[in-house]
Amino acid sequence: MNIPKQTTPMIWGAVVGAALCAILGFTWGGWVTGKTARNNIEAAERDATATALAPLCAERFRAQDNADAKIAELAKASDWQRGSVVEKSGFATMAGSKGGESDVARACADLLLAPKTPKS
């Protein structure tokens, strides 16, 4: 079998070209692996759920009898403890779930402590 002389450089060119294409695609082209894509989707789902449920949690938290005292207690807690303070109150637990959602509790605490904007 006679293989043309230019076959070896052509094969090496294709291999190097494919490697460069992959390197450029993953570094600058925005390509991701399937696992990274699944992780990104899960993170987006958690963020969307927390964003949607946090206002309900904040409304329920403000509706309790001693809301002003509880919000003051929440403000005294450190940033990383605020989510657990809301979670312990039970208002971050949505109907049908067994425990509080920590992402919802953190978002709820942020809403409760956000500066109030004047209504126009």
C-alpha beads as a LAMMPS data file, in Angstrom:
LAMMPS data file: protein, C-alpha beads

120 atoms
119 bonds

1 atom types
1 bond types

-500.0 500.0 xlo xhi
-500.0 500.0 ylo yhi
-500.0 500.0 zlo zhi

Masses

1 110.0

Atoms # bond

1 1 1 0.000 0.000 0.000
2 1 1 1.385 3.387 -1.003
3 1 1 0.680 6.226 1.421
4 1 1 1.347 9.694 0.020
5 1 1 4.205 11.665 1.630
6 1 1 1.937 14.509 2.786
7 1 1 -0.342 12.207 4.808
8 1 1 1.706 12.365 8.036
9 1 1 1.890 16.189 8.168
10 1 1 -1.840 16.358 7.344
11 1 1 -2.688 14.021 10.234
12 1 1 -0.470 15.975 12.640
13 1 1 -2.053 19.224 11.461
14 1 1 -5.511 17.822 12.124
15 1 1 -4.498 16.617 15.615
16 1 1 -2.881 19.947 16.545
17 1 1 -5.823 21.862 15.058
18 1 1 -8.329 19.802 17.046
19 1 1 -6.322 20.299 20.257
20 1 1 -6.116 24.065 19.688
21 1 1 -9.825 24.205 18.897
22 1 1 -10.639 22.396 22.157
23 1 1 -8.287 24.563 24.213
24 1 1 -9.662 27.796 22.770
25 1 1 -13.257 26.577 23.070
26 1 1 -12.972 25.662 26.744
27 1 1 -10.925 28.718 27.770
28 1 1 -12.428 31.548 25.700
29 1 1 -15.362 30.032 23.873
30 1 1 -17.516 29.356 26.911
31 1 1 -17.667 25.597 26.414
32 1 1 -18.294 23.580 29.577
33 1 1 -18.470 19.918 30.418
34 1 1 -21.774 18.220 31.140
35 1 1 -21.047 18.135 34.875
36 1 1 -20.333 21.859 34.985
37 1 1 -23.519 22.562 33.046
38 1 1 -25.550 20.450 35.510
39 1 1 -23.933 22.237 38.471
40 1 1 -24.736 25.616 36.913
41 1 1 -28.351 24.569 36.359
42 1 1 -28.699 23.369 39.959
43 1 1 -27.241 26.628 41.289
44 1 1 -29.606 28.655 39.096
45 1 1 -32.563 26.587 40.342
46 1 1 -31.574 27.198 43.977
47 1 1 -31.162 30.923 43.351
48 1 1 -34.503 31.165 41.550
49 1 1 -36.272 29.261 44.322
50 1 1 -34.752 31.477 47.007
51 1 1 -35.648 34.620 45.054
52 1 1 -39.230 33.469 44.609
53 1 1 -39.817 32.276 48.185
54 1 1 -37.918 34.929 50.163
55 1 1 -40.708 37.552 49.918
56 1 1 -43.202 35.022 51.326
57 1 1 -40.851 34.258 54.186
58 1 1 -40.293 37.962 54.911
59 1 1 -44.032 38.637 54.860
60 1 1 -44.694 35.785 57.295
61 1 1 -41.798 36.936 59.516
62 1 1 -43.143 40.506 59.660
63 1 1 -46.670 39.232 60.448
64 1 1 -45.693 37.607 63.757
65 1 1 -46.684 39.312 67.009
66 1 1 -43.250 40.490 68.121
67 1 1 -41.855 41.163 64.645
68 1 1 -39.984 44.358 65.552
69 1 1 -38.108 42.621 68.372
70 1 1 -37.303 39.636 66.146
71 1 1 -36.031 41.897 63.359
72 1 1 -33.867 43.742 65.901
73 1 1 -32.516 40.377 67.082
74 1 1 -31.844 39.457 63.450
75 1 1 -29.966 42.722 62.909
76 1 1 -27.740 41.992 65.936
77 1 1 -26.732 38.586 64.534
78 1 1 -23.613 38.390 62.401
79 1 1 -23.994 38.165 58.632
80 1 1 -23.339 34.432 58.524
81 1 1 -25.768 33.683 61.397
82 1 1 -28.750 35.605 60.017
83 1 1 -29.910 32.781 57.772
84 1 1 -29.970 30.344 60.675
85 1 1 -31.890 32.840 62.850
86 1 1 -34.629 33.032 60.192
87 1 1 -34.463 29.276 59.648
88 1 1 -34.971 28.622 63.386
89 1 1 -38.044 30.864 63.361
90 1 1 -39.702 28.379 61.011
91 1 1 -40.744 30.951 58.437
92 1 1 -38.231 29.677 55.874
93 1 1 -39.888 26.259 55.926
94 1 1 -42.324 26.024 53.071
95 1 1 -45.419 23.838 53.061
96 1 1 -44.593 20.229 52.328
97 1 1 -40.886 20.452 53.157
98 1 1 -39.287 18.838 56.180
99 1 1 -36.805 21.537 57.095
100 1 1 -35.942 25.131 56.441
101 1 1 -34.312 26.112 53.213
102 1 1 -31.019 27.812 54.056
103 1 1 -30.891 29.714 50.733
104 1 1 -34.428 30.986 51.295
105 1 1 -33.594 31.917 54.898
106 1 1 -30.532 33.943 53.829
107 1 1 -32.498 35.735 51.102
108 1 1 -35.331 36.352 53.583
109 1 1 -32.907 37.859 56.111
110 1 1 -31.518 40.130 53.394
111 1 1 -35.041 41.313 52.565
112 1 1 -35.919 41.890 56.204
113 1 1 -32.826 43.988 56.826
114 1 1 -32.796 45.862 53.521
115 1 1 -33.118 49.615 53.886
116 1 1 -36.648 50.766 53.273
117 1 1 -37.120 52.865 50.175
118 1 1 -39.643 55.672 50.293
119 1 1 -42.756 55.113 48.217
120 1 1 -43.491 57.729 45.601

Bonds

1 1 1 2
2 1 2 3
3 1 3 4
4 1 4 5
5 1 5 6
6 1 6 7
7 1 7 8
8 1 8 9
9 1 9 10
10 1 10 11
11 1 11 12
12 1 12 13
13 1 13 14
14 1 14 15
15 1 15 16
16 1 16 17
17 1 17 18
18 1 18 19
19 1 19 20
20 1 20 21
21 1 21 22
22 1 22 23
23 1 23 24
24 1 24 25
25 1 25 26
26 1 26 27
27 1 27 28
28 1 28 29
29 1 29 30
30 1 30 31
31 1 31 32
32 1 32 33
33 1 33 34
34 1 34 35
35 1 35 36
36 1 36 37
37 1 37 38
38 1 38 39
39 1 39 40
40 1 40 41
41 1 41 42
42 1 42 43
43 1 43 44
44 1 44 45
45 1 45 46
46 1 46 47
47 1 47 48
48 1 48 49
49 1 49 50
50 1 50 51
51 1 51 52
52 1 52 53
53 1 53 54
54 1 54 55
55 1 55 56
56 1 56 57
57 1 57 58
58 1 58 59
59 1 59 60
60 1 60 61
61 1 61 62
62 1 62 63
63 1 63 64
64 1 64 65
65 1 65 66
66 1 66 67
67 1 67 68
68 1 68 69
69 1 69 70
70 1 70 71
71 1 71 72
72 1 72 73
73 1 73 74
74 1 74 75
75 1 75 76
76 1 76 77
77 1 77 78
78 1 78 79
79 1 79 80
80 1 80 81
81 1 81 82
82 1 82 83
83 1 83 84
84 1 84 85
85 1 85 86
86 1 86 87
87 1 87 88
88 1 88 89
89 1 89 90
90 1 90 91
91 1 91 92
92 1 92 93
93 1 93 94
94 1 94 95
95 1 95 96
96 1 96 97
97 1 97 98
98 1 98 99
99 1 99 100
100 1 100 101
101 1 101 102
102 1 102 103
103 1 103 104
104 1 104 105
105 1 105 106
106 1 106 107
107 1 107 108
108 1 108 109
109 1 109 110
110 1 110 111
111 1 111 112
112 1 112 113
113 1 113 114
114 1 114 115
115 1 115 116
116 1 116 117
117 1 117 118
118 1 118 119
119 1 119 120
